[in-house]
Amino acid sequence: MSLPYAILTALLEKPSSGLELTRRFDKSIGYFWSATHQQIYRELGKLEESGAIRALPGPRQPTRGQKKEYEVLPAGRDELAAWVARIEDPKPIRDALLLRLRAAGVVGTEGLEAEVRRHLALHRAQLAEYRAIEERDFGEGGKSEVDRLRHLVLRAGIDLERFWIGWLETARAELADLGAGAAADARTGPAATA
């Protein structure tokens, strides 16, 4: 499971409270590794228990609901570095839309074209958002090593969105062609000539 490593990465970039982490996940890391707020808080507890992170000292008289801010300890940094160097095979794609297209081969394509169009709109919106982030955060030269690696991850997202847009446009055209063929078959089939 990669969530603890995503949290360690985020905390090494900037010590944060659980709330700040969830906001950062919503705005950046969550684009490629999503987690619910509950998962993040649960993982923070596990990381603190294991000695990978610690809560930074706060005021002497803690107030109710006070945010704990966490930082990574040397053991957590070592664990993250070991994970970065670890060999790991790519994960297979699990996408319900691909399974629906496969199932449509045996039950028909009724309603599927609208879902493909909806996915296409979602991927176009995500691509626009990634490009806006790229322009805002990486528009100028002279980037640090950290910025170059963050930009590399963002470019992966941009390339994936472009792939999905191209593939979905092909799928939409194929479904339209199949629909036109089915309509022609219905007009010229045995019932039409009887």
N, C-alpha and C positions, 0 to 999 in steps of 0.2 A: 504494500500500500504506500502510495507516494505522498499522502497528505502531510505526514509529519515533516517530510523534507521540504514541501512547499512552505510550511509554516516556519521552519528553521531558516529557509532562504529569505523569507519576508522579514523575519526578526533580525537577521544579520544585516539586511539592507537598512533597517531602522527599527530600534526597539519600539514596541507598540503595546497598547492594551488590546484585550480581546475585541472590543468594539472597533478600534482602529484597524485591526487585522481584518475583520469581516468587511469593513468598508474598502480596504485595499484589495481584498479578494474580489469584491463586486466590480472594482474598476480596472483590475489588471490581471493578476494571477488567475482569477476566475474565468478568463477567456479561454484558458487552455487546461486548467485544473480546477473544477468547481467543487465547492463544499458548502454545506449549510452552516448557518451560524452555530447550531448545536454541535455539529461535527468539529468545528474549529475550537469551540470552548472545551469540548471533551478531550480533544487532542492536546490542547494546552495543558490540561491537568495531567495527562499521561507523560508529556515531555518534562513537566516540572518534577513529577514523581521520580522519573528515571535519572534526573540530574543533568538533563540536556539544556534546560533553561531555568531561569529563576525570575521571580518577581523582584523588580527594583524596589529598594526601600522607599517607603512613602512617608507622609507626615506621622508624627508620634501618636497622634490621636486620630485613628482612621474613622472616617465618617461612613455611615451606612450608604451602600451603593457606590462607594469609591472605586474608581477604575484601578486595576492592577496593571502596571506596565511591565512587560517581560523583556529580558535580554537573553542571548544565547551564551552558554558557558562553553569552556574549551571542549568538554566531552561532546556537546552538541555540534560544534564546528567540526570536530574529528569525524563524527558520525555522518554529517552531511558530505564531507570531502570523500569519505569511503563510498558513499552512495553514488556520488558523481562519477567516480572511477569504476563502478561496478558494471559488469557486462549484463545486458538485459535485452532479450529479444523483443521486437515490436509486437504490440498487441493487435489481435485481429479486429477488423472493423465490425462493430455491432450497431447497425442502423435499422430501425424499424421500417423506414421508407423502402430500403432495399428489399427487405423481406416482403413488404406489401406488393412490390412489383413482381417478385417471384410468385407470390400467391395469386396475383391477378392472372397469371398464365393458366390457372386451373379454375378460377371462379369468375373471371371477367374483370374488366377495367372500370366498371361503373363507379363514378365519383373520384377516381384516382387522379384524373387530370387536374382537378381543382386543388387537390392536396399537393401535387407537384408544383403548381403555380404558387401556392402559398409558401412552400419551402424556398422556391426561387426568390420570392420577395424578401423572405427572412435573410437569405444569404446575401442578397444585394445590399440590404440595410447593414448587415454586419461588415461587409467589405467597405462600405462608405464610412462606418465608424472607425475601422482599422486605419483607413487612409487618412482620416482626420487626426487620429492619434499620431500617425507617422509624420504628418506635416507639422503638427504642434510640437512634438517631442524630438524629432530627428531631422528637421528640415535643414539645419545648418551643419557644416563640416566640423572637424576637430573634435570628434567624439572620443570619450574615454573608453577603456576596455569594457567596463561595465555597460556603458551605453551601446557599444557595438554589439555585445551579446544580447542585450534586451531588444535591440533593433532586429537582430537575426531571428529571435523568437517571433517578433511581430511580423516580419516578412514571411515566416512560415504560415502564420494565420492568414495573411493576405493571399499567399499562393493557394492555400487550401480553399479559401472562399472563391477564388477565381476558378479553381478546379470544379467545385460544386456548382457554380453558376453555369459553366460550360456543359457539365454533365446533365444538369437539370433542364437546360435548354434542349439538349439532344433527347432526353426522356420525354419532354413535353411534345416535341415534334413527332416522336415515335408513337406516343399515345394518340395524338391527333390523327396520324396516318392510320393507325389501327382502328380508330373510331370511324374514319371515313370508309375504310374497307368493310367494316361490319355493316355500316349503313347501306353501302352498295350491294353487299351480299343479301341483305334483307329485301332490297328492291328487286333483285333478279333471282332470288331463290325460288324453290318449288312452290311455295305458297303464293308468291307474286304472279306466277304464270298459270296457276290453276283457275 
